[in-house]
Amino acid sequence: MLWTRWLVLLLCWGATAGEQQADEREGFRAEIRADSRRQRSPPPVEPLDFGFVPSAVYDTHAYYEPGAVGILFHMVHAFLYVVQPNPFPKDLIVRVIQQNMGGIKIEEWRKPENVVLLLQWIHYEAGFLVCGTVGVVFVILVPIIGILFCVCRCCENCGGEMHQRQRKNADCQRGFYTASLVATTIFIILGVLISYAANHNISAQIKSTRRFINTNMRDLKTFANNTPAQIDYLTAQYTTAKNKVLSDLDNIGPLLGGRIHSQLEKEVVPSLDTALRMAGAMRETKEALENVSSSLEVLQEGTGKLQTSLSVERASLSNTLSDPACTNGAVSHTCNTIRSTLSQLGINADFSRLPDVSHSLGNVDTILKTDLSNIVQKGYSSFNDTPRLVKDQTKNIVSALPRVKGMLDKIGAEITGFSKMFPVEASLANFTIFLTEGQKNIESFYPQIDQMDFYRWIGCVAALCMIVLILAFNILGLLCGSCGYDKQATPTTRGCLSNTGGNLLMAGVGFTFIFVWLLMAIVTALFVVGGNVEKMMCEPLANRQLFKIIDTPYLVHPAKKNFLPGMLFQNPNIDLTLGSMYRECYENNGLYHALQLETMFNINSFLNRTVYNKDLAKVFESVQVDLQDITLLEQAGRDNLINFANSGIGQIDYAAFLAEVNKGVTLVDLLSFSTDLEAQADQLPRGALENALKGHASSIRQIHRDQVVPMEQAMSTLSQSIKQLQRTSSDLPVKVTNILSAIDAAEYLITHNASHVVKQETKNYVQSLVGYFKQYTAWVKNSLTAEVAQCKPISNIVDSMEIVACSFIVDSVNTFWFGLGGCCVLLIPSIIFSTKLAKYYRRMDTEDVFEDSPYSDTLTRFPRASAPPSYSDW
C-alpha cells in the first residue's frame, strides 16, 4: 500500500488551490463590498490559455449485452421476483452486522433483539425457504415413492398386472395420454436446451473474462504511466502565468496608464469636447457675421437701385395711362383699374435702419487669431500622454523586473520541487511492475480455470444426459408404441414393436425414479445459493444498494464513522463513501476529487509563501504616479473663450433683422403685377396703348429678374445667418462659464483626486496580476478534479467484477437450475403418463373375452379372463 500513499500525497498538492481560491474569493468579495462606491468597474483580467492536460484513453468498456440468452435471464429474474418480491433488507443487514461484529454465541440467539432479527430474516427468506423445503421433500419422497412403486408393481398392482380391461373409451384415453406425454416431453426438451445454453454460456463467458482482465490491467498501467506526465504538465503551466505577469510588468506604462486614463477620461474628455465644439462655434460665428455684413451691404445698395427703378417705371406707366386713348368709354375702366395699382410699385423692406455688425465681426476676427482648437488638442494630447507619464514614473518597477523574475522563478522552483518531493514515478513504476506480475499470476491460473470449467461442463452435461436418457426412452417408446400399435389386435396379441414401445416407456419411468431425486438435489442446492446470491448480491450491486450498506456510518466500529477513509487514510471522520467514490470514478473524474483529498492535506501555507508572496506585493506598493503636469486648457484658451462671450454678438438686435427679412422686397409681387398688367392690356383694342402697356409689363419683369431676385437671395442668407447667430449667442456667457467650470473640475480631479484614482487602479492592476495566479490555481483545481489521474479504471474494475460474477456466472447458473428444475418437475407427470400409456402398448398375459349365455334366449355377452390362444407359428 506504500505506492497508494505516495500517489495520494502527490495528487493532493493541488488541494489547497480550491481552498485558497475559496478564501481569496471571500476576501475579494469583501474588498468589492468595501470599494463598491469607489470602483467604477471590475478590473479586467485576460483569460489565460493553459492548454489541455494530456488525457488517458482507457480500453475497458464495462458493458455486457447477453443477446438471445438474455431472454432466459429475464425469465429467471421474473421467477426469482415471484419467489422473493420483498425489497432489499438494507436496514436488517445493517443491524445484523452491527450486533454481530464481535461474533455471536449460541446462547445469545435467545436474546429478544436477535430473535426479532431472526424472524425478520425468515420473513425475508420465506420464498426461498418454502421452495427449498419443497425441493428437500421432493428429494426425500421420490426415492421412497419409487421403491413403493416398484414393490407395488411386483405385487401386480399400480399397473403391474399384465391384464387390460377393455373399455369403450380406450382409444380416447390412449390418445390423451399420448398427447400429454408428447407435450410433457417437448417441455422437458426445452428445459434441457435452456440448461445446456446456460451451461455453454458459462464456458463461453469465462473465456471472455480474460478480455476484461487484460483491458483492466492495461487501463491501470495507462493510469499509472499517464499520471506523472499529467502532474508535470500542471507544474509546467505555472510558466504561462509567470510569463503573463512579467509581460504585464514590462508594459506597466500602457497597461496601468491606460487604466488610469480610462477612469479619468469619463470626466476629462467631455469637458474638452465641449471646448472643442465651442471653437467650432467661433468659426461658424465669424462666417455668419461675414454673411450678415455682406448681405446687409447688398440689400442696402439694392434697395436704393430698386427704389429708383420702380419710381421711374411708375412715372412712365402713369404717363402712358394719360394717353387720350384711355378716355374712350370702353377703355377708360381698364385704364382706371391699372392706374389704381400704381401705388403698389414700391419698396416694402427698409434695410437702411438695420445696425452694422462690423464691430462684432472685428471682435470675432481678433478672437480667432488665437487657435482655440489647437489649444484644446494640446489638452487632449497632454491627457492622452498619461501612459507615458506612468511609464516614466514607474521605471523603478521595470528596473525591478529581474528581481521579480527571480521571485517568480523561485516560486516555480518551489512548486516543481514540491511535486518532486514524493517518489511518484518510482512508486508508479513499482505499481506497474506489481500489475504486470499480478497479471502473470492470474494468467498462470488460466489452465487450471479451464480444466475446472471443463470438469464443471462435463458434470452439467452428465446431469443433462440423465434427462436426455429418460427423454430417449420416452421418445423411442412413443415412436415404437405409436408405429406398432394395431387397433385390430387384442391386448394379448399385440405386436413386438408395440410391446417394445411400452417396455421403453416403463424403462423411462424406472430411470426417472433413479435420477430425478439426485437432479432435484442439485437444483435445490443451486437454487438456494444462486437465488440468494442474485437477490442479496447482484441486484443490490446493480442498483448500488450494496454501497449504502458498506457506507453506513459506524457500521464497522461504533467509534469509526466511515469505513473507506478509515481503511485508506486512518481517518474515519472524513466524509468519503464507497458510493461517492464509485460515482466520481464512473464519471471519469480525477482520483483527487474522488478521494476528497482536499479534506486531508492543507498546504495553504505553502501557496501563501509561493504564489501569493508578500515580497512580490511590496514591489507594487512602491508605485507612485503624479499627474500634476497634465494641463487640459492653457490660459490663452480660457481668455479666448471669455473674449468670445464678450464679443458683442449677444447685443445684436436680432428682432429688427428678423422683422425686415420676414418682409417682402416689394409691396407686391412684380411677376404677378406684370402678369395682371398683360392680361388687362389684352382686353384693350389693338393699338399703341396695348403695346405700350405690354412693354411696361416686360420692364417690370426685367426689374424683378435683375434686382429683386438677387435681393431675395441676400435676404435668405441674411435670415439663416441671423438665426444661427441668435442660437449661438443665446446664453453664451453661461455656456462658456459651464465649459470653463467643467475643465476646472477635470483639472482639479487630475490635480487633487488623481492620487485616489491612481491608487485604486494600481490596486486593480495588481489584482489583475494576482488574477493570473488565481486562474492558474483554479485551473489546477479543475484539472485535478476532472482530468488528472482519471479513475475510470476503478469503476471499470467494479463493473467488470459485477459483469463476470453476476451476468456471466450467477445468471447462467440460475438459468441452468431453472431449466433443470423445470425438467425435474415435468418428469413427475411424465411418470404418470408413461405408466398409463405403457398399458396400451405392452402385450398382456390375459385379456377380456365374451361368451354366449346359456340361460337366455337372447345373445348376452360378458367378459372373462382368458389366456392368449396358442398358434403353431406364434
Buried (B, 14 or more C-beta within 10 A) or exposed (E): EEBEEBBBBBBBBBBBBBBBBEEBEEEBEEEEEEEEEEBEEEBEBEEBEBEEBEEBEBEBEBEBEBEEBEEBBEBBBEBBEEBBEEEBBBEBBBBBBBBEEEEEEEEEEEEEEBEEBEEBBEEBBEBBEEBBEEBBEBBEEBBEBBEEBBEBBEEEEBBBBBBBEEEEEBEEBBEBBBEBBBEBBEBBBBBBEBBBBBBBBBBEBBEEBEEBBBBBBBBBBBBBBBBBEBBBBBBBBBEBBBBBBBEBBBBBBBBBBBBBBBBBBEBBBEBBBBBBEBBEBBEBBBEBBBBBBBBBEBBBEBBEEBBEBBEEBBEBBEEBBEBEBBEBEEBEEBBEEBBEBBEBBBBEBEBEEBEEBEBBBEBBEEBBEBEBBEBBBBBBEBBBBBBEBBBEBBEEBBEBBEEBBEBBEEBBEBBEEBBBEBBBBEBBBBBBEEBEEEBEEBEEEBEEBEEEBEEBBEEBBEBBBBBBBBBBBBBBBBBBBBEBBEEEEBBBBBBEBBBBBBBBBBBBBBBBBBBBBBBBBBBBBBBBBBBBBBBBBBBBBEEBBBBBBBBBEBBBEEEBBBBBBBEBBEBBEBEBBBBBBBBBBBBBBBBBBBBBBBBBBEBBEBBBBBBBBEEBEEBBEEBEBEBEEBBBBBEEBBEBBBBBBEBBBBEBEBEEBBEBBEBEBBBBBBBEBBBBBBEBBEEBEEEEBBEBBBBBBEBBBBBBEEBBEBBBEBBEBBBBBBBBBBEBBEEBEEBBBEBBEBBBEBBEBBBEEBEEBBBBBBBBBBBBBBBBBBBBBBBBBBBBBBBBBBBBBBBBBBBBBBBBBBBBBBBBBBBBBBBBBBBBBBBBBBBBBBBBBBBBBBBBBBBBBEEEEEEEEEEEEEEEEBEBEEEEEE
